[in-house]
């Protein structure tokens, strides 16, 4: 049940159908108005075109992660990394 003075909101769960039911039940048990509206389906890849598209997506993701990793190690980002580390250390103090 929402606390007094808190406006209730409706939650739309967009997980795949087999996951959405569990999420909706949990939210409703917590007093939240929830409804399932699955927007994606997770299924095995079939067909040569789909397999190729999946392989291309993985190659692209790996390339982007490698570029990001290299950029973070470069001198270009060293000042920014030190800045964010200092913020993190200040929060711990």
mmCIF file as gemmi writes it, N, C-alpha and C atoms, coordinates in Angstrom:
data_model
loop_
_atom_site.group_PDB
_atom_site.id
_atom_site.type_symbol
_atom_site.label_atom_id
_atom_site.label_alt_id
_atom_site.label_comp_id
_atom_site.label_asym_id
_atom_site.label_entity_id
_atom_site.label_seq_id
_atom_site.pdbx_PDB_ins_code
_atom_site.Cartn_x
_atom_site.Cartn_y
_atom_site.Cartn_z
_atom_site.occupancy
_atom_site.B_iso_or_equiv
_atom_site.pdbx_formal_charge
_atom_site.auth_seq_id
_atom_site.auth_asym_id
_atom_site.pdbx_PDB_model_num
ATOM 1 N N . UNK Axp A 1 ? 0.85 -1.178 0 1 0 ? 1 A 1
ATOM 2 C CA . UNK Axp A 1 ? 0 0 0 1 0 ? 1 A 1
ATOM 3 C C . UNK Axp A 1 ? 0.892 1.237 0 1 0 ? 1 A 1
ATOM 4 N N . UNK Axp A 2 ? 0.686 2.196 -0.909 1 0 ? 2 A 1
ATOM 5 C CA . UNK Axp A 2 ? 1.494 3.409 -0.932 1 0 ? 2 A 1
ATOM 6 C C . UNK Axp A 2 ? 1.316 4.213 0.351 1 0 ? 2 A 1
ATOM 7 N N . UNK Axp A 3 ? 2.364 4.931 0.722 1 0 ? 3 A 1
ATOM 8 C CA . UNK Axp A 3 ? 2.318 5.769 1.918 1 0 ? 3 A 1
ATOM 9 C C . UNK Axp A 3 ? 1.365 6.939 1.708 1 0 ? 3 A 1
ATOM 10 N N . UNK Axp A 4 ? 0.855 7.489 2.806 1 0 ? 4 A 1
ATOM 11 C CA . UNK Axp A 4 ? -0.056 8.626 2.731 1 0 ? 4 A 1
ATOM 12 C C . UNK Axp A 4 ? 0.636 9.802 2.059 1 0 ? 4 A 1
ATOM 13 N N . UNK Axp A 5 ? -0.044 10.471 1.178 1 0 ? 5 A 1
ATOM 14 C CA . UNK Axp A 5 ? 0.511 11.626 0.491 1 0 ? 5 A 1
ATOM 15 C C . UNK Axp A 5 ? 1.314 11.278 -0.75 1 0 ? 5 A 1
ATOM 16 N N . UNK Axp A 6 ? 1.516 9.994 -0.992 1 0 ? 6 A 1
ATOM 17 C CA . UNK Axp A 6 ? 2.279 9.568 -2.163 1 0 ? 6 A 1
ATOM 18 C C . UNK Axp A 6 ? 1.288 9.244 -3.27 1 0 ? 6 A 1
ATOM 19 N N . UNK Axp A 7 ? 1.495 9.844 -4.422 1 0 ? 7 A 1
ATOM 20 C CA . UNK Axp A 7 ? 0.622 9.588 -5.559 1 0 ? 7 A 1
ATOM 21 C C . UNK Axp A 7 ? 0.954 8.222 -6.138 1 0 ? 7 A 1
ATOM 22 N N . UNK Axp A 8 ? -0.064 7.407 -6.353 1 0 ? 8 A 1
ATOM 23 C CA . UNK Axp A 8 ? 0.194 6.096 -6.932 1 0 ? 8 A 1
ATOM 24 C C . UNK Axp A 8 ? 0.404 6.232 -8.429 1 0 ? 8 A 1
ATOM 25 N N . UNK Axp A 9 ? 1.162 5.326 -8.968 1 0 ? 9 A 1
ATOM 26 C CA . UNK Axp A 9 ? 1.444 5.336 -10.393 1 0 ? 9 A 1
ATOM 27 C C . UNK Axp A 9 ? 1.116 3.969 -10.962 1 0 ? 9 A 1
ATOM 28 N N . UNK Axp A 10 ? 0.838 3.942 -12.203 1 0 ? 10 A 1
ATOM 29 C CA . UNK Axp A 10 ? 0.59 2.678 -12.893 1 0 ? 10 A 1
ATOM 30 C C . UNK Axp A 10 ? 1.899 2.261 -13.55 1 0 ? 10 A 1
ATOM 31 N N . UNK Axp A 11 ? 2.246 1.009 -13.367 1 0 ? 11 A 1
ATOM 32 C CA . UNK Axp A 11 ? 3.483 0.48 -13.936 1 0 ? 11 A 1
ATOM 33 C C . UNK Axp A 11 ? 3.124 -0.477 -15.059 1 0 ? 11 A 1
ATOM 34 N N . UNK Axp A 12 ? 3.772 -0.289 -16.178 1 0 ? 12 A 1
ATOM 35 C CA . UNK Axp A 12 ? 3.592 -1.198 -17.307 1 0 ? 12 A 1
ATOM 36 C C . UNK Axp A 12 ? 4.879 -1.994 -17.442 1 0 ? 12 A 1
ATOM 37 N N . UNK Axp A 13 ? 4.773 -3.297 -17.299 1 0 ? 13 A 1
ATOM 38 C CA . UNK Axp A 13 ? 5.922 -4.195 -17.351 1 0 ? 13 A 1
ATOM 39 C C . UNK Axp A 13 ? 6.107 -4.658 -18.791 1 0 ? 13 A 1
ATOM 40 N N . UNK Axp A 14 ? 7.263 -4.343 -19.36 1 0 ? 14 A 1
ATOM 41 C CA . UNK Axp A 14 ? 7.518 -4.657 -20.774 1 0 ? 14 A 1
ATOM 42 C C . UNK Axp A 14 ? 8.444 -5.857 -20.961 1 0 ? 14 A 1
ATOM 43 N N . UNK Axp A 15 ? 8.659 -6.616 -19.922 1 0 ? 15 A 1
ATOM 44 C CA . UNK Axp A 15 ? 9.475 -7.824 -20.018 1 0 ? 15 A 1
ATOM 45 C C . UNK Axp A 15 ? 8.795 -8.84 -20.939 1 0 ? 15 A 1
ATOM 46 N N . UNK Axp A 16 ? 9.554 -9.845 -21.409 1 0 ? 16 A 1
ATOM 47 C CA . UNK Axp A 16 ? 8.914 -10.906 -22.193 1 0 ? 16 A 1
ATOM 48 C C . UNK Axp A 16 ? 7.786 -11.547 -21.383 1 0 ? 16 A 1
ATOM 49 N N . UNK Axp A 17 ? 6.804 -12.098 -22.07 1 0 ? 17 A 1
ATOM 50 C CA . UNK Axp A 17 ? 5.596 -12.614 -21.426 1 0 ? 17 A 1
ATOM 51 C C . UNK Axp A 17 ? 5.892 -13.572 -20.277 1 0 ? 17 A 1
ATOM 52 N N . UNK Axp A 18 ? 6.848 -14.475 -20.443 1 0 ? 18 A 1
ATOM 53 C CA . UNK Axp A 18 ? 7.104 -15.457 -19.387 1 0 ? 18 A 1
ATOM 54 C C . UNK Axp A 18 ? 7.71 -14.821 -18.133 1 0 ? 18 A 1
ATOM 55 N N . UNK Axp A 19 ? 8.349 -13.654 -18.244 1 0 ? 19 A 1
ATOM 56 C CA . UNK Axp A 19 ? 8.879 -12.932 -17.083 1 0 ? 19 A 1
ATOM 57 C C . UNK Axp A 19 ? 7.876 -11.918 -16.531 1 0 ? 19 A 1
ATOM 58 N N . UNK Axp A 20 ? 7.065 -11.374 -17.394 1 0 ? 20 A 1
ATOM 59 C CA . UNK Axp A 20 ? 6.167 -10.274 -17.012 1 0 ? 20 A 1
ATOM 60 C C . UNK Axp A 20 ? 5.179 -10.677 -15.93 1 0 ? 20 A 1
ATOM 61 N N . UNK Axp A 21 ? 4.665 -11.884 -16.009 1 0 ? 21 A 1
ATOM 62 C CA . UNK Axp A 21 ? 3.666 -12.332 -15.036 1 0 ? 21 A 1
ATOM 63 C C . UNK Axp A 21 ? 4.208 -12.246 -13.613 1 0 ? 21 A 1
ATOM 64 N N . UNK Axp A 22 ? 5.401 -12.739 -13.418 1 0 ? 22 A 1
ATOM 65 C CA . UNK Axp A 22 ? 6.015 -12.703 -12.085 1 0 ? 22 A 1
ATOM 66 C C . UNK Axp A 22 ? 6.176 -11.262 -11.597 1 0 ? 22 A 1
ATOM 67 N N . UNK Axp A 23 ? 6.682 -10.385 -12.46 1 0 ? 23 A 1
ATOM 68 C CA . UNK Axp A 23 ? 6.893 -8.98 -12.08 1 0 ? 23 A 1
ATOM 69 C C . UNK Axp A 23 ? 5.569 -8.308 -11.72 1 0 ? 23 A 1
ATOM 70 N N . UNK Axp A 24 ? 4.553 -8.534 -12.527 1 0 ? 24 A 1
ATOM 71 C CA . UNK Axp A 24 ? 3.247 -7.922 -12.273 1 0 ? 24 A 1
ATOM 72 C C . UNK Axp A 24 ? 2.69 -8.401 -10.932 1 0 ? 24 A 1
ATOM 73 N N . UNK Axp A 25 ? 2.784 -9.694 -10.67 1 0 ? 25 A 1
ATOM 74 C CA . UNK Axp A 25 ? 2.296 -10.233 -9.401 1 0 ? 25 A 1
ATOM 75 C C . UNK Axp A 25 ? 3.032 -9.602 -8.213 1 0 ? 25 A 1
ATOM 76 N N . UNK Axp A 26 ? 4.35 -9.488 -8.307 1 0 ? 26 A 1
ATOM 77 C CA . UNK Axp A 26 ? 5.131 -8.913 -7.218 1 0 ? 26 A 1
ATOM 78 C C . UNK Axp A 26 ? 4.763 -7.45 -6.987 1 0 ? 26 A 1
ATOM 79 N N . UNK Axp A 27 ? 4.617 -6.703 -8.053 1 0 ? 27 A 1
ATOM 80 C CA . UNK Axp A 27 ? 4.251 -5.287 -7.937 1 0 ? 27 A 1
ATOM 81 C C . UNK Axp A 27 ? 2.852 -5.13 -7.343 1 0 ? 27 A 1
ATOM 82 N N . UNK Axp A 28 ? 1.921 -5.946 -7.8 1 0 ? 28 A 1
ATOM 83 C CA . UNK Axp A 28 ? 0.561 -5.865 -7.284 1 0 ? 28 A 1
ATOM 84 C C . UNK Axp A 28 ? 0.501 -6.236 -5.804 1 0 ? 28 A 1
ATOM 85 N N . UNK Axp A 29 ? 1.293 -7.215 -5.396 1 0 ? 29 A 1
ATOM 86 C CA . UNK Axp A 29 ? 1.344 -7.581 -3.984 1 0 ? 29 A 1
ATOM 87 C C . UNK Axp A 29 ? 1.891 -6.438 -3.132 1 0 ? 29 A 1
ATOM 88 N N . UNK Axp A 30 ? 2.71 -5.585 -3.747 1 0 ? 30 A 1
ATOM 89 C CA . UNK Axp A 30 ? 3.26 -4.43 -3.04 1 0 ? 30 A 1
ATOM 90 C C . UNK Axp A 30 ? 2.31 -3.237 -3.103 1 0 ? 30 A 1
ATOM 91 N N . UNK Axp A 31 ? 1.108 -3.439 -3.678 1 0 ? 31 A 1
ATOM 92 C CA . UNK Axp A 31 ? 0.114 -2.375 -3.735 1 0 ? 31 A 1
ATOM 93 C C . UNK Axp A 31 ? 0.275 -1.438 -4.916 1 0 ? 31 A 1
ATOM 94 N N . UNK Axp A 32 ? 1.002 -1.877 -5.922 1 0 ? 32 A 1
ATOM 95 C CA . UNK Axp A 32 ? 1.244 -1.042 -7.103 1 0 ? 32 A 1
ATOM 96 C C . UNK Axp A 32 ? 0.386 -1.552 -8.254 1 0 ? 32 A 1
ATOM 97 N N . UNK Axp A 33 ? -0.293 -0.649 -8.919 1 0 ? 33 A 1
ATOM 98 C CA . UNK Axp A 33 ? -1.108 -0.996 -10.079 1 0 ? 33 A 1
ATOM 99 C C . UNK Axp A 33 ? -0.162 -1.332 -11.23 1 0 ? 33 A 1
ATOM 100 N N . UNK Axp A 34 ? -0.117 -2.598 -11.621 1 0 ? 34 A 1
ATOM 101 C CA . UNK Axp A 34 ? 0.81 -3.034 -12.662 1 0 ? 34 A 1
ATOM 102 C C . UNK Axp A 34 ? 0.086 -3.867 -13.706 1 0 ? 34 A 1
ATOM 103 N N . UNK Axp A 35 ? 0.569 -3.762 -14.927 1 0 ? 35 A 1
ATOM 104 C CA . UNK Axp A 35 ? -0.021 -4.499 -16.04 1 0 ? 35 A 1
ATOM 105 C C . UNK Axp A 35 ? 1.093 -4.967 -16.967 1 0 ? 35 A 1
ATOM 106 N N . UNK Axp A 36 ? 0.941 -6.174 -17.494 1 0 ? 36 A 1
ATOM 107 C CA . UNK Axp A 36 ? 1.933 -6.714 -18.428 1 0 ? 36 A 1
ATOM 108 C C . UNK Axp A 36 ? 1.654 -6.212 -19.836 1 0 ? 36 A 1
ATOM 109 N N . UNK Axp A 37 ? 2.707 -5.786 -20.493 1 0 ? 37 A 1
ATOM 110 C CA . UNK Axp A 37 ? 2.634 -5.373 -21.894 1 0 ? 37 A 1
ATOM 111 C C . UNK Axp A 37 ? 3.956 -5.779 -22.542 1 0 ? 37 A 1
ATOM 112 N N . UNK Axp A 38 ? 4.126 -7.094 -22.807 1 0 ? 38 A 1
ATOM 113 C CA . UNK Axp A 38 ? 5.396 -7.579 -23.332 1 0 ? 38 A 1
ATOM 114 C C . UNK Axp A 38 ? 5.718 -6.974 -24.699 1 0 ? 38 A 1
ATOM 115 N N . UNK Axp A 39 ? 6.866 -6.347 -24.791 1 0 ? 39 A 1
ATOM 116 C CA . UNK Axp A 39 ? 7.265 -5.713 -26.049 1 0 ? 39 A 1
ATOM 117 C C . UNK Axp A 39 ? 8.304 -6.517 -26.818 1 0 ? 39 A 1
ATOM 118 N N . UNK Axp A 40 ? 8.955 -7.45 -26.14 1 0 ? 40 A 1
ATOM 119 C CA . UNK Axp A 40 ? 9.969 -8.245 -26.822 1 0 ? 40 A 1
ATOM 120 C C . UNK Axp A 40 ? 9.731 -9.718 -26.56 1 0 ? 40 A 1
ATOM 121 N N . UNK Axp A 41 ? 10.294 -10.521 -27.41 1 0 ? 41 A 1
ATOM 122 C CA . UNK Axp A 41 ? 10.268 -11.969 -27.23 1 0 ? 41 A 1
ATOM 123 C C . UNK Axp A 41 ? 11.698 -12.457 -27.342 1 0 ? 41 A 1
ATOM 124 N N . UNK Axp A 42 ? 12.086 -13.281 -26.414 1 0 ? 42 A 1
ATOM 125 C CA . UNK Axp A 42 ? 13.425 -13.858 -26.457 1 0 ? 42 A 1
ATOM 126 C C . UNK Axp A 42 ? 13.269 -15.297 -26.922 1 0 ? 42 A 1
ATOM 127 N N . UNK Axp A 43 ? 13.911 -15.622 -28.041 1 0 ? 43 A 1
ATOM 128 C CA . UNK Axp A 43 ? 13.771 -16.946 -28.623 1 0 ? 43 A 1
ATOM 129 C C . UNK Axp A 43 ? 15.087 -17.329 -29.301 1 0 ? 43 A 1
ATOM 130 N N . UNK Axp A 44 ? 15.27 -18.607 -29.522 1 0 ? 44 A 1
ATOM 131 C CA . UNK Axp A 44 ? 16.487 -19.037 -30.225 1 0 ? 44 A 1
ATOM 132 C C . UNK Axp A 44 ? 16.546 -18.421 -31.623 1 0 ? 44 A 1
ATOM 133 N N . UNK Axp A 45 ? 17.756 -18.191 -32.088 1 0 ? 45 A 1
ATOM 134 C CA . UNK Axp A 45 ? 17.964 -17.647 -33.425 1 0 ? 45 A 1
ATOM 135 C C . UNK Axp A 45 ? 17.817 -18.784 -34.43 1 0 ? 45 A 1
ATOM 136 N N . UNK Axp A 46 ? 17.089 -18.516 -35.498 1 0 ? 46 A 1
ATOM 137 C CA . UNK Axp A 46 ? 16.961 -19.524 -36.551 1 0 ? 46 A 1
ATOM 138 C C . UNK Axp A 46 ? 17.089 -18.843 -37.906 1 0 ? 46 A 1
ATOM 139 N N . UNK Axp A 47 ? 17.592 -19.554 -38.842 1 0 ? 47 A 1
ATOM 140 C CA . UNK Axp A 47 ? 17.749 -19.017 -40.183 1 0 ? 47 A 1
ATOM 141 C C . UNK Axp A 47 ? 19.093 -18.326 -40.348 1 0 ? 47 A 1
ATOM 142 N N . UNK Axp A 48 ? 19.671 -18.445 -41.525 1 0 ? 48 A 1
ATOM 143 C CA . UNK Axp A 48 ? 21 -17.904 -41.809 1 0 ? 48 A 1
ATOM 144 C C . UNK Axp A 48 ? 21.063 -16.391 -41.637 1 0 ? 48 A 1
ATOM 145 N N . UNK Axp A 49 ? 20.043 -15.674 -42.075 1 0 ? 49 A 1
ATOM 146 C CA . UNK Axp A 49 ? 20.049 -14.207 -41.972 1 0 ? 49 A 1
ATOM 147 C C . UNK Axp A 49 ? 20.048 -13.764 -40.51 1 0 ? 49 A 1
ATOM 148 N N . UNK Axp A 50 ? 19.273 -14.445 -39.671 1 0 ? 50 A 1
ATOM 149 C CA . UNK Axp A 50 ? 19.223 -14.098 -38.256 1 0 ? 50 A 1
ATOM 150 C C . UNK Axp A 50 ? 20.538 -14.401 -37.564 1 0 ? 50 A 1
ATOM 151 N N . UNK Axp A 51 ? 21.127 -15.542 -37.889 1 0 ? 51 A 1
ATOM 152 C CA . UNK Axp A 51 ? 22.423 -15.902 -37.309 1 0 ? 51 A 1
ATOM 153 C C . UNK Axp A 51 ? 23.475 -14.872 -37.709 1 0 ? 51 A 1
ATOM 154 N N . UNK Axp A 52 ? 23.468 -14.459 -38.972 1 0 ? 52 A 1
ATOM 155 C CA . UNK Axp A 52 ? 24.436 -13.455 -39.441 1 0 ? 52 A 1
ATOM 156 C C . UNK Axp A 52 ? 24.221 -12.117 -38.735 1 0 ? 52 A 1
ATOM 157 N N . UNK Axp A 53 ? 22.968 -11.71 -38.563 1 0 ? 53 A 1
ATOM 158 C CA . UNK Axp A 53 ? 22.666 -10.449 -37.872 1 0 ? 53 A 1
ATOM 159 C C . UNK Axp A 53 ? 23.146 -10.5 -36.427 1 0 ? 53 A 1
ATOM 160 N N . UNK Axp A 54 ? 22.946 -11.63 -35.762 1 0 ? 54 A 1
ATOM 161 C CA . UNK Axp A 54 ? 23.406 -11.781 -34.386 1 0 ? 54 A 1
ATOM 162 C C . UNK Axp A 54 ? 24.93 -11.723 -34.314 1 0 ? 54 A 1
ATOM 163 N N . UNK Axp A 55 ? 25.609 -12.404 -35.211 1 0 ? 55 A 1
ATOM 164 C CA . UNK Axp A 55 ? 27.076 -12.36 -35.253 1 0 ? 55 A 1
ATOM 165 C C . UNK Axp A 55 ? 27.587 -10.946 -35.511 1 0 ? 55 A 1
ATOM 166 N N . UNK Axp A 56 ? 26.944 -10.235 -36.409 1 0 ? 56 A 1
ATOM 167 C CA . UNK Axp A 56 ? 27.338 -8.848 -36.698 1 0 ? 56 A 1
ATOM 168 C C . UNK Axp A 56 ? 27.149 -7.959 -35.47 1 0 ? 56 A 1
ATOM 169 N N . UNK Axp A 57 ? 26.048 -8.153 -34.763 1 0 ? 57 A 1
ATOM 170 C CA . UNK Axp A 57 ? 25.785 -7.351 -33.563 1 0 ? 57 A 1
ATOM 171 C C . UNK Axp A 57 ? 26.839 -7.622 -32.496 1 0 ? 57 A 1
ATOM 172 N N . UNK Axp A 58 ? 27.216 -8.878 -32.302 1 0 ? 58 A 1
ATOM 173 C CA . UNK Axp A 58 ? 28.258 -9.215 -31.322 1 0 ? 58 A 1
ATOM 174 C C . UNK Axp A 58 ? 29.595 -8.593 -31.715 1 0 ? 58 A 1
ATOM 175 N N . UNK Axp A 59 ? 29.945 -8.677 -33.001 1 0 ? 59 A 1
ATOM 176 C CA . UNK Axp A 59 ? 31.207 -8.074 -33.466 1 0 ? 59 A 1
ATOM 177 C C . UNK Axp A 59 ? 31.222 -6.57 -33.216 1 0 ? 59 A 1
ATOM 178 N N . UNK Axp A 60 ? 30.108 -5.921 -33.486 1 0 ? 60 A 1
ATOM 179 C CA . UNK Axp A 60 ? 30.001 -4.475 -33.274 1 0 ? 60 A 1
ATOM 180 C C . UNK Axp A 60 ? 30.141 -4.149 -31.784 1 0 ? 60 A 1
ATOM 181 N N . UNK Axp A 61 ? 29.472 -4.911 -30.931 1 0 ? 61 A 1
ATOM 182 C CA . UNK Axp A 61 ? 29.544 -4.664 -29.488 1 0 ? 61 A 1
ATOM 183 C C . UNK Axp A 61 ? 30.965 -4.852 -28.976 1 0 ? 61 A 1
ATOM 184 N N . UNK Axp A 62 ? 31.635 -5.894 -29.415 1 0 ? 62 A 1
ATOM 185 C CA . UNK Axp A 62 ? 33.011 -6.155 -28.973 1 0 ? 62 A 1
ATOM 186 C C . UNK Axp A 62 ? 33.941 -5.054 -29.443 1 0 ? 62 A 1
ATOM 187 N N . UNK Axp A 63 ? 33.765 -4.588 -30.68 1 0 ? 63 A 1
ATOM 188 C CA . UNK Axp A 63 ? 34.591 -3.498 -31.208 1 0 ? 63 A 1
ATOM 189 C C . UNK Axp A 63 ? 34.383 -2.228 -30.39 1 0 ? 63 A 1
ATOM 190 N N . UNK Axp A 64 ? 33.143 -1.905 -30.083 1 0 ? 64 A 1
ATOM 191 C CA . UNK Axp A 64 ? 32.861 -0.695 -29.297 1 0 ? 64 A 1
ATOM 192 C C . UNK Axp A 64 ? 33.438 -0.789 -27.89 1 0 ? 64 A 1
ATOM 193 N N . UNK Axp A 65 ? 33.331 -1.955 -27.277 1 0 ? 65 A 1
ATOM 194 C CA . UNK Axp A 65 ? 33.899 -2.128 -25.939 1 0 ? 65 A 1
ATOM 195 C C . UNK Axp A 65 ? 35.416 -2.005 -25.974 1 0 ? 65 A 1
ATOM 196 N N . UNK Axp A 66 ? 36.049 -2.545 -27.008 1 0 ? 66 A 1
ATOM 197 C CA . UNK Axp A 66 ? 37.501 -2.436 -27.144 1 0 ? 66 A 1
ATOM 198 C C . UNK Axp A 66 ? 37.914 -0.98 -27.315 1 0 ? 66 A 1
ATOM 199 N N . UNK Axp A 67 ? 37.161 -0.229 -28.113 1 0 ? 67 A 1
ATOM 200 C CA . UNK Axp A 67 ? 37.468 1.194 -28.313 1 0 ? 67 A 1
ATOM 201 C C . UNK Axp A 67 ? 37.297 1.974 -27.013 1 0 ? 67 A 1
ATOM 202 N N . UNK Axp A 68 ? 36.241 1.685 -26.283 1 0 ? 68 A 1
ATOM 203 C CA . UNK Axp A 68 ? 36.004 2.365 -25.013 1 0 ? 68 A 1
ATOM 204 C C . UNK Axp A 68 ? 37.114 2.043 -24.021 1 0 ? 68 A 1
ATOM 205 N N . UNK Axp A 69 ? 37.506 0.792 -23.969 1 0 ? 69 A 1
ATOM 206 C CA . UNK Axp A 69 ? 38.573 0.378 -23.067 1 0 ? 69 A 1
ATOM 207 C C . UNK Axp A 69 ? 39.874 1.094 -23.409 1 0 ? 69 A 1
ATOM 208 N N . UNK Axp A 70 ? 40.196 1.166 -24.688 1 0 ? 70 A 1
ATOM 209 C CA . UNK Axp A 70 ? 41.42 1.852 -25.116 1 0 ? 70 A 1
ATOM 210 C C . UNK Axp A 70 ? 41.355 3.34 -24.787 1 0 ? 70 A 1
ATOM 211 N N . UNK Axp A 71 ? 40.195 3.94 -24.99 1 0 ? 71 A 1
ATOM 212 C CA . UNK Axp A 71 ? 40.042 5.365 -24.703 1 0 ? 71 A 1
ATOM 213 C C . UNK Axp A 71 ? 40.198 5.646 -23.215 1 0 ? 71 A 1
ATOM 214 N N . UNK Axp A 72 ? 39.664 4.755 -22.391 1 0 ? 72 A 1
ATOM 215 C CA . UNK Axp A 72 ? 39.76 4.967 -20.949 1 0 ? 72 A 1
ATOM 216 C C . UNK Axp A 72 ? 41.203 4.826 -20.462 1 0 ? 72 A 1
ATOM 217 N N . UNK Axp A 73 ? 41.986 4.015 -21.146 1 0 ? 73 A 1
ATOM 218 C CA . UNK Axp A 73 ? 43.387 3.857 -20.757 1 0 ? 73 A 1
ATOM 219 C C . UNK Axp A 73 ? 44.266 4.973 -21.308 1 0 ? 73 A 1
ATOM 220 N N . UNK Axp A 74 ? 43.763 5.69 -22.278 1 0 ? 74 A 1
ATOM 221 C CA . UNK Axp A 74 ? 44.586 6.724 -22.914 1 0 ? 74 A 1
ATOM 222 C C . UNK Axp A 74 ? 44.734 7.943 -22.015 1 0 ? 74 A 1
ATOM 223 N N . UNK Axp A 75 ? 45.658 8.773 -22.35 1 0 ? 75 A 1
ATOM 224 C CA . UNK Axp A 75 ? 45.901 9.993 -21.585 1 0 ? 75 A 1
ATOM 225 C C . UNK Axp A 75 ? 44.737 10.967 -21.727 1 0 ? 75 A 1
ATOM 226 N N . UNK Axp A 76 ? 43.955 10.825 -22.768 1 0 ? 76 A 1
ATOM 227 C CA . UNK Axp A 76 ? 42.831 11.727 -22.999 1 0 ? 76 A 1
ATOM 228 C C . UNK Axp A 76 ? 41.879 11.74 -21.808 1 0 ? 76 A 1
ATOM 229 N N . UNK Axp A 77 ? 41.654 10.574 -21.217 1 0 ? 77 A 1
ATOM 230 C CA . UNK Axp A 77 ? 40.692 10.48 -20.141 1 0 ? 77 A 1
ATOM 231 C C . UNK Axp A 77 ? 41.328 10.411 -18.756 1 0 ? 77 A 1
ATOM 232 N N . UNK Axp A 78 ? 42.635 10.478 -18.663 1 0 ? 78 A 1
ATOM 233 C CA . UNK Axp A 78 ? 43.274 10.285 -17.365 1 0 ? 78 A 1
ATOM 234 C C . UNK Axp A 78 ? 42.84 11.346 -16.349 1 0 ? 78 A 1
ATOM 235 N N . UNK Axp A 79 ? 42.706 12.582 -16.772 1 0 ? 79 A 1
ATOM 236 C CA . UNK Axp A 79 ? 42.27 13.642 -15.865 1 0 ? 79 A 1
ATOM 237 C C . UNK Axp A 79 ? 40.846 13.388 -15.364 1 0 ? 79 A 1
ATOM 238 N N . UNK Axp A 80 ? 39.961 12.984 -16.287 1 0 ? 80 A 1
ATOM 239 C CA . UNK Axp A 80 ? 38.576 12.717 -15.911 1 0 ? 80 A 1
ATOM 240 C C . UNK Axp A 80 ? 38.483 11.525 -14.963 1 0 ? 80 A 1
ATOM 241 N N . UNK Axp A 81 ? 39.285 10.501 -15.225 1 0 ? 81 A 1
ATOM 242 C CA . UNK Axp A 81 ? 39.276 9.323 -14.357 1 0 ? 81 A 1
ATOM 243 C C . UNK Axp A 81 ? 39.729 9.714 -12.959 1 0 ? 81 A 1
ATOM 244 N N . UNK Axp A 82 ? 40.777 10.504 -12.851 1 0 ? 82 A 1
ATOM 245 C CA . UNK Axp A 82 ? 41.245 10.948 -11.535 1 0 ? 82 A 1
ATOM 246 C C . UNK Axp A 82 ? 40.164 11.76 -10.826 1 0 ? 82 A 1
ATOM 247 N N . UNK Axp A 83 ? 39.45 12.601 -11.568 1 0 ? 83 A 1
ATOM 248 C CA . UNK Axp A 83 ? 38.389 13.418 -10.992 1 0 ? 83 A 1
ATOM 249 C C . UNK Axp A 83 ? 37.283 12.536 -10.399 1 0 ? 83 A 1
ATOM 250 N N . UNK Axp A 84 ? 36.801 11.543 -11.182 1 0 ? 84 A 1
ATOM 251 C CA . UNK Axp A 84 ? 35.721 10.693 -10.696 1 0 ? 84 A 1
ATOM 252 C C . UNK Axp A 84 ? 36.183 9.8 -9.551 1 0 ? 84 A 1
ATOM 253 N N . UNK Axp A 85 ? 37.431 9.36 -9.59 1 0 ? 85 A 1
ATOM 254 C CA . UNK Axp A 85 ? 37.96 8.589 -8.462 1 0 ? 85 A 1
ATOM 255 C C . UNK Axp A 85 ? 37.99 9.441 -7.2 1 0 ? 85 A 1
ATOM 256 N N . UNK Axp A 86 ? 38.374 10.704 -7.334 1 0 ? 86 A 1
ATOM 257 C CA . UNK Axp A 86 ? 38.422 11.575 -6.16 1 0 ? 86 A 1
ATOM 258 C C . UNK Axp A 86 ? 37.019 11.789 -5.588 1 0 ? 86 A 1
ATOM 259 N N . UNK Axp A 87 ? 36.007 11.902 -6.454 1 0 ? 87 A 1
ATOM 260 C CA . UNK Axp A 87 ? 34.628 12.028 -5.978 1 0 ? 87 A 1
ATOM 261 C C . UNK Axp A 87 ? 34.204 10.777 -5.219 1 0 ? 87 A 1
ATOM 262 N N . UNK Axp A 88 ? 34.562 9.63 -5.759 1 0 ? 88 A 1
ATOM 263 C CA . UNK Axp A 88 ? 34.203 8.366 -5.124 1 0 ? 88 A 1
ATOM 264 C C . UNK Axp A 88 ? 34.876 8.254 -3.757 1 0 ? 88 A 1
ATOM 265 N N . UNK Axp A 89 ? 36.134 8.646 -3.668 1 0 ? 89 A 1
ATOM 266 C CA . UNK Axp A 89 ? 36.853 8.581 -2.4 1 0 ? 89 A 1
ATOM 267 C C . UNK Axp A 89 ? 36.245 9.556 -1.389 1 0 ? 89 A 1
ATOM 268 N N . UNK Axp A 90 ? 35.809 10.742 -1.843 1 0 ? 90 A 1
ATOM 269 C CA . UNK Axp A 90 ? 35.206 11.713 -0.939 1 0 ? 90 A 1
ATOM 270 C C . UNK Axp A 90 ? 33.911 11.196 -0.345 1 0 ? 90 A 1
ATOM 271 N N . UNK Axp A 91 ? 33.15 10.421 -1.124 1 0 ? 91 A 1
ATOM 272 C CA . UNK Axp A 91 ? 31.894 9.874 -0.614 1 0 ? 91 A 1
ATOM 273 C C . UNK Axp A 91 ? 32.135 8.874 0.488 1 0 ? 91 A 1
ATOM 274 N N . UNK Axp A 92 ? 33.267 8.154 0.42 1 0 ? 92 A 1
ATOM 275 C CA . UNK Axp A 92 ? 33.568 7.134 1.429 1 0 ? 92 A 1
ATOM 276 C C . UNK Axp A 92 ? 34.011 7.756 2.741 1 0 ? 92 A 1
ATOM 277 N N . UNK Axp A 93 ? 34.527 8.995 2.696 1 0 ? 93 A 1
ATOM 278 C CA . UNK Axp A 93 ? 35.034 9.626 3.912 1 0 ? 93 A 1
ATOM 279 C C . UNK Axp A 93 ? 33.957 10.128 4.763 1 0 ? 93 A 1
